[in-house]
Amino acid sequence: MAVPKRKISKQKKRQRRAHHALGKPNLVTCKHCGALILPHRVCPVCGWYKNRIVLSPKRIVTKV
């Protein structure tokens, strides 16, 4: 079983974990209703994906 030869210092441990932070989500606007959504997903507001309706909308949205 592998055992570390020396204690890993706080600085080394924190340097290694410097890139573990969560980033902000990449949001795009829906081409049909203009709501912010995650890319490559059905819009939860209007139900459109790739210029066609795939879900029944939760509310009626008029295109602006």
TIRO-2110 file (N, C-alpha, C; in Angstrom, 1 decimal):
// TIRO-2110
0.8, -1.2, 0.0, N, 1, A
0.0, 0.0, 0.0, CA, 1, A
0.9, 1.2, 0.0, C, 1, A
0.6, 2.2, -0.8, N, 2, A
1.4, 3.4, -1.0, CA, 2, A
1.1, 4.3, 0.2, C, 2, A
2.2, 4.9, 0.8, N, 3, A
2.1, 5.8, 1.9, CA, 3, A
3.0, 7.0, 1.5, C, 3, A
2.5, 8.2, 1.7, N, 4, A
3.3, 9.4, 1.4, CA, 4, A
4.5, 9.5, 2.3, C, 4, A
5.6, 9.9, 1.7, N, 5, A
6.9, 10.0, 2.4, CA, 5, A
6.9, 11.2, 3.3, C, 5, A
6.3, 12.3, 2.8, N, 6, A
6.3, 13.6, 3.5, CA, 6, A
4.8, 14.1, 3.5, C, 6, A
4.6, 15.0, 4.5, N, 7, A
3.3, 15.6, 4.6, CA, 7, A
3.2, 16.7, 3.5, C, 7, A
2.0, 16.7, 2.8, N, 8, A
1.8, 17.7, 1.7, CA, 8, A
1.4, 19.0, 2.4, C, 8, A
2.1, 20.0, 2.1, N, 9, A
1.9, 21.3, 2.7, CA, 9, A
0.5, 21.9, 2.3, C, 9, A
0.0, 22.9, 3.0, N, 10, A
-1.2, 23.6, 2.7, CA, 10, A
-1.1, 24.3, 1.4, C, 10, A
0.1, 24.9, 1.1, N, 11, A
0.3, 25.6, -0.1, CA, 11, A
0.2, 24.7, -1.3, C, 11, A
0.8, 23.5, -1.3, N, 12, A
0.8, 22.6, -2.4, CA, 12, A
-0.6, 22.0, -2.6, C, 12, A
-1.3, 21.7, -1.5, N, 13, A
-2.6, 21.2, -1.6, CA, 13, A
-3.6, 22.2, -2.2, C, 13, A
-3.4, 23.5, -1.9, N, 14, A
-4.3, 24.6, -2.4, CA, 14, A
-4.0, 24.9, -3.8, C, 14, A
-2.7, 24.8, -4.2, N, 15, A
-2.3, 25.0, -5.6, CA, 15, A
-2.9, 24.0, -6.5, C, 15, A
-2.9, 22.7, -6.0, N, 16, A
-3.5, 21.6, -6.8, CA, 16, A
-5.0, 21.8, -7.0, C, 16, A
-5.7, 22.3, -6.0, N, 17, A
-7.1, 22.5, -6.0, CA, 17, A
-7.6, 23.9, -6.6, C, 17, A
-6.6, 24.6, -7.1, N, 18, A
-7.0, 26.0, -7.6, CA, 18, A
-8.0, 25.9, -8.8, C, 18, A
-8.0, 24.9, -9.5, N, 19, A
-8.9, 24.8, -10.7, CA, 19, A
-10.1, 24.0, -10.5, C, 19, A
-10.5, 23.7, -9.2, N, 20, A
-11.7, 22.9, -8.9, CA, 20, A
-12.9, 23.8, -8.7, C, 20, A
-12.8, 25.1, -8.9, N, 21, A
-14.0, 26.0, -8.7, CA, 21, A
-15.0, 25.8, -9.8, C, 21, A
-16.2, 26.0, -9.4, N, 22, A
-17.3, 25.9, -10.4, CA, 22, A
-17.4, 27.1, -11.3, C, 22, A
-17.6, 27.0, -12.5, N, 23, A
-17.8, 28.1, -13.4, CA, 23, A
-19.2, 28.5, -13.6, C, 23, A
-19.5, 29.6, -14.2, N, 24, A
-20.8, 30.0, -14.4, CA, 24, A
-21.4, 29.3, -15.7, C, 24, A
-22.7, 29.0, -15.7, N, 25, A
-23.3, 28.3, -16.8, CA, 25, A
-23.3, 29.2, -18.1, C, 25, A
-23.1, 28.6, -19.2, N, 26, A
-23.1, 29.3, -20.5, CA, 26, A
-24.6, 29.3, -21.0, C, 26, A
-25.2, 30.5, -20.9, N, 27, A
-26.6, 30.7, -21.3, CA, 27, A
-26.7, 31.4, -22.7, C, 27, A
-27.7, 30.9, -23.5, N, 28, A
-28.0, 31.5, -24.7, CA, 28, A
-29.4, 31.9, -24.7, C, 28, A
-29.8, 32.8, -25.7, N, 29, A
-31.2, 33.2, -25.8, CA, 29, A
-32.0, 32.3, -26.7, C, 29, A
-33.2, 32.0, -26.3, N, 30, A
-34.1, 31.2, -27.2, CA, 30, A
-34.4, 32.0, -28.4, C, 30, A
-34.3, 31.5, -29.6, N, 31, A
-34.6, 32.2, -30.8, CA, 31, A
-36.1, 32.5, -31.0, C, 31, A
-36.9, 31.7, -30.3, N, 32, A
-38.4, 31.9, -30.4, CA, 32, A
-38.9, 32.9, -29.4, C, 32, A
-38.6, 32.8, -28.2, N, 33, A
-39.2, 33.6, -27.1, CA, 33, A
-38.2, 34.6, -26.5, C, 33, A
-36.9, 34.4, -26.6, N, 34, A
-35.9, 35.3, -26.1, CA, 34, A
-35.5, 35.0, -24.6, C, 34, A
-36.0, 33.9, -24.1, N, 35, A
-35.6, 33.5, -22.7, CA, 35, A
-34.2, 33.0, -22.7, C, 35, A
-33.5, 33.1, -21.5, N, 36, A
-32.2, 32.5, -21.3, CA, 36, A
-32.3, 31.0, -21.0, C, 36, A
-31.6, 30.2, -21.8, N, 37, A
-31.6, 28.7, -21.6, CA, 37, A
-30.2, 28.2, -21.8, C, 37, A
-30.0, 27.0, -21.4, N, 38, A
-28.8, 26.3, -21.6, CA, 38, A
-28.7, 25.8, -23.1, C, 38, A
-27.6, 25.9, -23.7, N, 39, A
-27.5, 25.5, -25.1, CA, 39, A
-27.8, 24.0, -25.4, C, 39, A
-28.4, 23.8, -26.6, N, 40, A
-28.7, 22.4, -27.0, CA, 40, A
-29.8, 21.7, -26.1, C, 40, A
-30.7, 22.5, -25.6, N, 41, A
-31.8, 22.0, -24.8, CA, 41, A
-33.1, 22.6, -25.2, C, 41, A
-34.2, 21.9, -24.9, N, 42, A
-35.5, 22.5, -25.2, CA, 42, A
-35.8, 23.7, -24.3, C, 42, A
-36.4, 24.7, -24.8, N, 43, A
-36.7, 25.9, -24.0, CA, 43, A
-37.9, 25.5, -23.1, C, 43, A
-37.7, 25.7, -21.8, N, 44, A
-38.8, 25.3, -20.8, CA, 44, A
-39.9, 26.3, -20.9, C, 44, A
-39.7, 27.5, -21.4, N, 45, A
-40.8, 28.5, -21.5, CA, 45, A
-41.7, 28.3, -22.6, C, 45, A
-41.1, 28.1, -23.8, N, 46, A
-42.0, 28.0, -25.0, CA, 46, A
-42.0, 26.6, -25.6, C, 46, A
-41.1, 25.7, -25.3, N, 47, A
-41.1, 24.4, -25.8, CA, 47, A
-40.5, 24.1, -27.1, C, 47, A
-39.8, 25.1, -27.7, N, 48, A
-39.2, 25.0, -29.0, CA, 48, A
-37.7, 24.5, -28.9, C, 48, A
-37.3, 23.8, -29.9, N, 49, A
-35.9, 23.3, -30.1, CA, 49, A
-35.6, 23.2, -31.6, C, 49, A
-34.6, 23.8, -32.0, N, 50, A
-34.2, 23.8, -33.4, CA, 50, A
-35.3, 24.1, -34.4, C, 50, A
-36.0, 25.3, -34.2, N, 51, A
-37.0, 25.8, -35.1, CA, 51, A
-38.3, 24.9, -35.2, C, 51, A
-38.5, 24.1, -34.2, N, 52, A
-39.8, 23.3, -34.1, CA, 52, A
-40.2, 23.1, -32.7, C, 52, A
-41.5, 22.9, -32.5, N, 53, A
-42.0, 22.8, -31.2, CA, 53, A
-42.0, 21.3, -30.8, C, 53, A
-41.4, 21.0, -29.6, N, 54, A
-41.3, 19.6, -29.2, CA, 54, A
-42.0, 19.4, -27.9, C, 54, A
-42.4, 20.4, -27.1, N, 55, A
-43.1, 20.3, -25.9, CA, 55, A
-44.3, 21.3, -25.9, C, 55, A
-45.3, 20.9, -25.2, N, 56, A
-46.4, 21.9, -25.1, CA, 56, A
-46.0, 23.0, -24.1, C, 56, A
-46.1, 24.2, -24.5, N, 57, A
-45.7, 25.3, -23.6, CA, 57, A
-46.5, 25.4, -22.3, C, 57, A
-45.8, 25.9, -21.3, N, 58, A
-46.4, 26.1, -20.0, CA, 58, A
-47.4, 27.3, -20.0, C, 58, A
-47.0, 28.3, -20.8, N, 59, A
-47.8, 29.5, -21.0, CA, 59, A
-47.7, 29.9, -22.5, C, 59, A
-48.7, 30.6, -22.9, N, 60, A
-48.7, 31.1, -24.3, CA, 60, A
-47.7, 32.3, -24.4, C, 60, A
-46.8, 32.2, -25.4, N, 61, A
-45.8, 33.2, -25.6, CA, 61, A
-46.0, 33.7, -27.0, C, 61, A
-46.1, 35.0, -27.1, N, 62, A
-46.1, 35.6, -28.5, CA, 62, A
-44.7, 36.1, -28.8, C, 62, A
-44.3, 35.9, -30.1, N, 63, A
-43.0, 36.2, -30.5, CA, 63, A
-42.9, 37.8, -30.6, C, 63, A
-41.8, 38.3, -30.1, N, 64, A
-41.7, 39.8, -30.1, CA, 64, A
-41.0, 40.2, -31.3, C, 64, A
END
